[in-house]
Amino acid sequence: MFTEAIEKILSDLCTPALVRAVEGADSAATLWSALEDSGFLELLTPEIAGGAGLALNALLPIFVAFGRCALPVPAAQSIAARALLRDCPSAPPSGMVTLAGTACRQSDGLLCVPRVAFGLLADFALVNLEGELLLLDCSLARRESTGVHGSQCATLYWPQDSLGSAIGHNGEEVRVFNAAIHAAAIAGAMEQVLAMTLEYCNDRVQFGKAIGKFQAVQHQLSVMAEQVAAARIAAELAFSGDFQVPDRMATAIAKARTSMAVPQVTAIAHALFGAIGVTEELDLQLFTRRLHEWRISDGSETWWNGIVGQAFLAQPDTCASHFVRQVTPSPSA
């Protein structure tokens, strides 16, 4: 029910034209208001507190839909913030809330939070600082764009006197939840890239027939489809179990596997589209650019594979299949 309702809003409002406009610094207020006014930011809030009280597995198709539409606002992060702020006595702030899984103090006293998703747009950020949870006002920070075309990611710097006190000790959960969100977004965006590529290959005629009829092209499409399917299954793993936030090991596997699929899927898509695939006018680049950005957000496959590898090596008498079954949660009923 919630997925269908959100997808209706996305299909009406989150158009490629709007995504381009937001990337060009136009306002996303109409889209954000539609999501906020409909109560969709409270999907993880318990029913007793006026929310929907959804389980994690119910969120997956919603977060995948956000990726499939290249949603240009931090709706997934704002939804997750409600769960991460569960021990905070005050209500979550209104406005766009993003997540930042890594922060460090500089010698000049500034708090540096690198590569914050939606850092150019967010009103507030939930920040993990050495395990402590901070809720920071982004209007007090200096924002530095990454310089990547169309990216809404930014590095933020807060002065010491604007930090305040920690509001929780679950800061490490911020990075895990944000990584799970990016895994779901990658899965959704790759589904869209595959759909666009299939449509193009069926429509583009060369040597008297659609290029999708050529065996070499079909081989590339099958490889792409395999990677997209694997990414979706991996993302499902991150959102399984009966927890308030995604399990760390399940998320590590999911983020590593979805990130691993990005180079191959994007390379095949651009190869099959040919020269038109790199043009601004084609919607393909709205997704492939984000896929490369999400791949490295909260740690690339190298970082998360290291987490999984260390856990596996700590159990020398366990084979890989048994290890996965032991360290990942069972799917919720």
NUDREN-932236 format. One line per 3 residues: number of its first residue (from 1); their letters; for each residue x, y, z of C-alpha. Coordinates in steps of 0.5 Angstrom, whole numbers, plus 500, padded with zeros to 3 digits. Layout:
BEGIN
NUM = A = X:Y:Z ~ ...
END
This chain:
BEGIN
1 = MFT = 500:500:500 ~ 505:505:502 ~ 510:503:496
4 = EAI = 504:504:491 ~ 502:511:494 ~ 510:513:494
7 = EKI = 511:511:487 ~ 505:515:485 ~ 508:521:488
10 = LSD = 514:520:485 ~ 511:518:478 ~ 508:525:478
13 = LCT = 513:530:481 ~ 520:526:481 ~ 521:527:473
16 = PAL = 527:527:470 ~ 526:535:468 ~ 525:536:476
19 = VRA = 532:532:478 ~ 536:536:473 ~ 533:543:476
22 = VEG = 535:541:483 ~ 542:539:480 ~ 542:546:477
25 = ADS = 540:549:484 ~ 533:550:483 ~ 528:548:489
28 = AAT = 526:541:491 ~ 520:544:496 ~ 514:542:492
31 = LWS = 517:534:492 ~ 519:535:499 ~ 513:537:501
34 = ALE = 509:532:498 ~ 513:527:501 ~ 513:530:508
37 = DSG = 505:532:508 ~ 503:525:506 ~ 507:522:513
40 = FLE = 512:518:509 ~ 518:520:513 ~ 514:517:519
43 = LLT = 514:510:516 ~ 519:507:521 ~ 516:511:527
46 = PEI = 512:507:532 ~ 505:507:531 ~ 504:509:538
49 = AGG = 508:516:536 ~ 503:517:530 ~ 508:513:525
52 = AGL = 507:507:521 ~ 511:502:525 ~ 514:499:519
55 = ALN = 519:493:519 ~ 525:494:515 ~ 524:489:510
58 = ALL = 517:493:508 ~ 522:499:507 ~ 526:496:502
61 = PIF = 521:497:496 ~ 521:504:498 ~ 528:505:498
64 = VAF = 529:502:491 ~ 524:506:488 ~ 527:512:490
67 = GRC = 534:510:487 ~ 529:508:481 ~ 527:515:480
70 = ALP = 534:518:482 ~ 530:522:488 ~ 534:528:489
73 = VPA = 532:529:496 ~ 534:525:502 ~ 527:522:504
76 = AQS = 531:515:505 ~ 536:519:510 ~ 530:522:514
79 = IAA = 526:516:514 ~ 532:513:517 ~ 533:518:522
82 = RAL = 527:517:526 ~ 530:510:528 ~ 537:513:529
85 = LRD = 534:518:534 ~ 529:513:538 ~ 533:514:544
88 = CPS = 533:522:543 ~ 527:525:548 ~ 526:531:543
91 = APP = 522:530:536 ~ 526:529:530 ~ 527:536:527
94 = SGM = 523:538:521 ~ 526:539:514 ~ 531:535:510
97 = VTL = 535:530:515 ~ 541:527:512 ~ 546:522:515
100 = AGT = 554:522:515 ~ 557:516:518 ~ 564:519:518
103 = ACR = 567:525:522 ~ 573:528:524 ~ 576:533:528
106 = QSD = 581:538:525 ~ 587:541:528 ~ 584:548:527
109 = GLL = 578:546:531 ~ 573:545:526 ~ 569:538:525
112 = CVP = 570:536:518 ~ 564:531:515 ~ 567:529:508
115 = RVA = 562:527:502 ~ 555:528:506 ~ 550:525:501
118 = FGL = 545:531:500 ~ 550:536:503 ~ 548:541:499
121 = LAD = 541:541:501 ~ 540:538:508 ~ 537:542:513
124 = FAL = 540:538:519 ~ 545:532:519 ~ 546:526:524
127 = VNL = 553:525:524 ~ 557:519:527 ~ 563:522:531
130 = EGE = 567:516:534 ~ 561:512:536 ~ 557:519:539
133 = LLL = 551:521:535 ~ 551:528:534 ~ 545:532:530
136 = LDC = 548:538:527 ~ 544:544:524 ~ 547:545:516
139 = SLA = 546:552:516 ~ 551:553:521 ~ 556:549:517
142 = RRE = 561:551:511 ~ 559:547:505 ~ 564:545:500
145 = STG = 561:542:493 ~ 565:536:491 ~ 565:539:484
148 = VHG = 562:533:480 ~ 557:535:475 ~ 550:535:478
151 = SQC = 552:532:485 ~ 549:534:491 ~ 554:531:495
154 = ATL = 558:536:499 ~ 564:536:505 ~ 561:540:511
157 = YWP = 565:544:516 ~ 562:546:523 ~ 566:550:528
160 = QDS = 567:547:535 ~ 562:552:538 ~ 556:550:534
163 = LGS = 557:542:535 ~ 553:542:542 ~ 553:535:546
166 = AIG = 552:528:543 ~ 545:526:543 ~ 546:518:543
169 = HNG = 551:513:543 ~ 549:509:537 ~ 553:513:532
172 = EEV = 556:507:528 ~ 549:505:526 ~ 549:512:522
175 = RVF = 554:509:517 ~ 551:502:517 ~ 544:505:516
178 = NAA = 546:510:510 ~ 550:504:507 ~ 544:500:507
181 = IHA = 540:506:504 ~ 545:506:498 ~ 545:499:497
184 = AAI = 538:499:496 ~ 538:506:491 ~ 544:502:487
187 = AGA = 539:496:486 ~ 533:501:484 ~ 538:505:479
190 = MEQ = 541:499:476 ~ 534:496:475 ~ 532:503:471
193 = VLA = 538:503:467 ~ 537:496:465 ~ 530:497:463
196 = MTL = 532:503:459 ~ 538:499:456 ~ 533:494:454
199 = EYC = 528:499:451 ~ 534:502:447 ~ 536:495:444
202 = NDR = 529:493:442 ~ 528:500:438 ~ 535:501:435
205 = VQF = 535:498:428 ~ 542:497:425 ~ 543:492:419
208 = GKA = 536:491:418 ~ 534:489:425 ~ 534:491:432
211 = IGK = 541:491:435 ~ 538:487:441 ~ 537:481:436
214 = FQA = 545:481:435 ~ 548:475:440 ~ 553:479:442
217 = VQH = 549:485:445 ~ 544:479:448 ~ 550:477:451
220 = QLS = 552:484:454 ~ 545:484:456 ~ 545:478:460
223 = VMA = 551:480:464 ~ 548:486:466 ~ 541:483:468
226 = EQV = 545:478:472 ~ 549:483:476 ~ 542:487:477
229 = AAA = 539:481:480 ~ 544:480:484 ~ 544:487:487
232 = RIA = 537:487:488 ~ 538:480:492 ~ 544:483:496
235 = AEL = 540:489:498 ~ 534:485:501 ~ 539:482:505
238 = AFS = 541:489:508 ~ 533:490:510 ~ 532:483:513
241 = GDF = 531:481:520 ~ 527:484:526 ~ 532:490:528
244 = QVP = 530:497:528 ~ 536:499:524 ~ 540:494:519
247 = DRM = 545:489:521 ~ 552:491:520 ~ 554:484:517
250 = ATA = 548:484:512 ~ 549:491:510 ~ 557:490:509
253 = IAK = 555:484:504 ~ 550:488:501 ~ 554:494:500
256 = ART = 560:490:497 ~ 556:486:492 ~ 552:492:490
259 = SMA = 558:497:489 ~ 561:491:485 ~ 556:491:480
262 = VPQ = 556:498:479 ~ 562:499:474 ~ 560:493:470
265 = VTA = 553:495:469 ~ 554:502:467 ~ 560:500:463
268 = IAH = 555:496:459 ~ 549:501:459 ~ 554:506:456
271 = ALF = 557:501:451 ~ 550:499:448 ~ 548:506:448
274 = GAI = 554:508:444 ~ 555:516:443 ~ 548:518:445
277 = GVT = 549:515:452 ~ 554:520:454 ~ 550:526:452
280 = EEL = 546:531:457 ~ 540:530:454 ~ 539:523:455
283 = DLQ = 536:521:462 ~ 541:515:462 ~ 547:519:465
286 = LFT = 542:521:471 ~ 543:514:474 ~ 550:512:472
289 = RRL = 553:518:475 ~ 549:517:481 ~ 551:510:481
292 = HEW = 558:511:481 ~ 557:516:487 ~ 553:511:491
295 = RIS = 558:506:490 ~ 564:510:494 ~ 559:513:499
298 = DGS = 560:510:506 ~ 565:506:503 ~ 566:502:497
301 = ETW = 566:495:496 ~ 574:494:498 ~ 572:497:505
304 = WNG = 566:493:506 ~ 569:487:503 ~ 575:488:508
307 = IVG = 569:488:514 ~ 566:481:511 ~ 573:478:510
310 = QAF = 576:479:517 ~ 569:476:520 ~ 570:470:516
313 = LAQ = 578:469:517 ~ 576:469:525 ~ 572:463:523
316 = PDT = 577:459:520 ~ 573:452:520 ~ 567:455:517
319 = CAS = 566:455:509 ~ 563:461:506 ~ 556:458:505
322 = HFV = 555:457:513 ~ 559:463:514 ~ 553:467:511
325 = RQV = 548:463:514 ~ 551:464:521 ~ 552:472:521
328 = TPS = 546:474:517 ~ 539:475:520 ~ 534:471:518
331 = PSA = 528:474:513 ~ 522:477:517 ~ 516:474:517
END
